[in-house]
Amino acid sequence: MPLHVARAALLQDEAAVAAWLDSGGNVDARFYQPSGGTVWSASFFSGETLLCFAGATGREELVEMLL
């Protein structure tokens, strides 16, 4: 998934995530970013799904939307 979608999921931006999904984004897509440059490309984020990002914050709204 693109960086902006991963960031939106971590920030619980339901509208941005929904817009990406509505435009053909895959709910099971994984975030892979080449290393270097930003905290968003750190290896501990590599391979995570939208559901993982949404659940990381402990808020249920986006998690429920993704399920």
C-alpha angles and dihedrals in degrees: 000000000000121000094247091058093049089049091048091052092050090049091047092240097163094177094056093046092047091049091053092048092047090053091058103279116152116242089212095050116128129221114243118169126173112251122259137058110042143037087243090069095051114132094244089069095048114114096012121141129218089260091055092050093046093048093048092076096050095234117130105205099080092037090056091048091053094049 
